[in-house]
Each structure stands twice: as structure tokens, then as C-alpha cells.
């Protein structure tokens, strides 16, 4: 998981009058029935129309697990703050963040597993007393456990154990007073999914070869026909934000003393 940088401007589809009408409908439904269901969002959602823009912004990677996903399958548009009632303890009468359902800042491109199998509607806060319940409340008072890939720097919260590349590479939390790294790892199942822990291990093998080559060539002070520069370019490709598991790659190269090339 990495910081994605600032989002581009919101697509025009989210500023259409129909979106305002959809929000008015949701507000009326809430007042009339005291709650909302997924049916209330059907026929008026524009998430499919913004998925392509989100995918391009995130280099085709899930914002949480960093696996590449096709924008037309195995992927979803994620509501960082869930549009329907959140599944947290203690139970409350919260109706979800329905007023953010079509808000660009609240939307991300994710894999279906992160979205539907793990995160779902969970959205725990460090201080539950600060949760917002309606569109007029101040969201800035909330401090979510889940790391925001735009507002937070996830690389400051996560470390990796790559001591033996023959086994899966797990991720754990760096020291932080609130435990946000640990909670994010748990919420997203980042150590429970074979495709992630083995995917990191497979990438590690490639990075180890690259790191050893750079270290040897620099120690011997030989150019080897331009191979040093080629391996440095390979290193840069691993840590590029477009690459899968870029957060892990940056951690690895920092740990083995190649940060000066990054």
C-alpha cells in the first residue's frame, strides 16, 4: 500500500444534475423510512462511469493491496467511507455515509477481494465518539483506523519480513501510537491472502538478484558493459508507483542500503 498522491479533478459525470437528484432522493428515503438499503442506490449510480478514471489514476492497481486488476473485471469502485450502515461494534444507528456516495474524494479503484471479502462496510474509528452521522457534521473530527491512500502515507505504517525468500513475505505494522497500520492489515486481510504473500515473495526473488548485481558491480568498480546502469533502471522499475507491491519494494531497497539509487 502506497500514497497515491493528489487526485486529478473529478470527472464531469459526478457534477451532473442527476447526481444531485440522486442525493435528494436518498435524503428523502432516509427521512421517510429511517434507513437506506442498496436498492435505493440502484439505477442512479455513476460509479461504473468513474472506474476507468480511478484505474488510470492508480496505475491499474488496487489502492489497498497493490495488485494489478483489469478495470472491466475483478475490480470495484470502493467507497472509503461506506455508503450504507457501517459494520462496527458497538452497534449504532448509523445509516452510512450516504451523502458521500458520489463524492470523488471518497472513491477508489479496488480489487473485488479487498472490497467484498474483507473491508466490506467496516469503518472503525479510533474514537467512536467523533463519528459523523449526517452531511452537516465535521468529517475532519473523525480519525479512521483504515489508512487513506491519498491523505496518509501507508509506507510509514508498514514493514515487511523478507529474511527468507523461500517462504511467503508477511507484512506487519511499524510502531504507531494508534495502531492504524495493524488495523489496516487486519481489515484488508493483507496477510491472509495467498496471492499477496506469495506475490511479494516472487517479487523479492527478482529484487534480490538486482540488489546483488548492483552491490557487486559497485564494489568491484567495474561497469560490466553498462550492466550496472541497467540494473539500477530495473531497481527503479520495481519501486515505481506503477509497479505491483511498490511499497514493499521501497522498503526492501531501503533495508539493503540501496536507497541512494531510489
MOGIGI-V371377 format. One record per backbone hydrogen bond with DSSP energy under -1.0 kcal/mol. CO is the residue of the C=O (numbers start at 0). NH is the residue of the N-H. E is the energy in kcal/mol with one decimal. If there is no record, write none. Layout:
{{CO;NH;E} {CO;NH;E}}
This chain:
{{10;13;-1.5} {11;14;-2.1} {15;18;-1.1} {15;19;-1.2} {16;20;-2.5} {17;21;-2.1} {18;22;-2.1} {19;23;-2.2} {20;24;-2.3} {21;25;-2.1} {22;26;-2.4} {23;27;-2.3} {24;28;-2.6} {25;29;-2.4} {26;30;-2.1} {27;31;-2.4} {28;32;-2.9} {29;33;-2.1} {36;39;-1.5} {37;40;-1.5} {40;43;-1.3} {49;53;-2.3} {50;54;-2.9} {51;55;-2.3} {52;56;-2.2} {53;57;-1.9} {54;59;-3.6} {55;58;-1.3} {57;60;-1.6} {59;68;-2.9} {61;65;-1.3} {66;61;-2.5} {73;111;-1.0} {75;109;-2.4} {77;107;-1.8} {81;96;-3.3} {85;87;-1.1} {95;97;-1.0} {96;99;-2.1} {97;100;-1.7} {99;102;-1.7} {102;105;-1.7} {103;106;-1.7} {105;79;-2.7} {107;77;-3.3} {108;62;-2.1} {109;75;-2.9} {110;114;-2.0} {111;115;-3.3} {112;116;-1.2} {112;117;-1.5} {113;118;-2.6} {114;119;-1.9} {118;121;-2.7} {120;86;-1.1} {123;144;-2.3} {126;129;-1.9} {127;130;-1.7} {133;136;-1.7} {137;140;-1.5} {138;141;-1.6} {142;125;-2.6} {147;151;-2.8} {148;3;-3.6} {152;155;-2.2} {153;156;-1.9} {156;173;-2.5} {158;171;-3.1} {163;166;-1.8} {169;160;-1.9} {171;158;-3.0} {175;178;-1.2} {178;182;-2.1} {179;183;-2.4} {180;184;-2.2} {181;185;-2.0} {182;186;-2.9} {183;187;-2.0} {184;189;-1.8} {188;191;-1.4} {192;195;-1.1} {192;196;-2.1} {193;197;-2.3} {195;199;-2.4} {196;168;-2.2} {196;200;-1.2} {197;201;-2.5} {198;202;-2.0} {199;203;-2.0} {200;204;-1.6} {201;205;-1.2} {202;206;-2.3} {203;207;-2.9} {204;208;-1.6} {205;209;-1.7} {206;210;-3.0} {207;211;-2.7} {208;212;-2.0} {209;213;-2.3} {210;214;-2.5} {211;215;-2.4} {212;216;-2.4} {213;217;-2.4} {214;218;-2.1} {215;219;-2.5} {216;221;-1.4} {222;227;-1.3} {223;226;-1.1} {225;229;-1.7} {226;230;-2.4} {227;231;-2.0} {228;232;-2.0} {229;233;-1.8} {230;234;-2.3} {231;235;-2.1} {232;236;-1.7} {233;237;-1.6} {234;238;-1.5} {239;242;-2.2} {244;248;-2.3} {245;249;-2.4} {246;250;-1.8} {247;251;-2.6} {248;252;-2.4} {249;253;-1.9} {250;254;-2.2} {251;255;-1.9} {252;257;-2.7} {253;256;-1.1} {257;260;-1.8} {258;261;-1.4}}
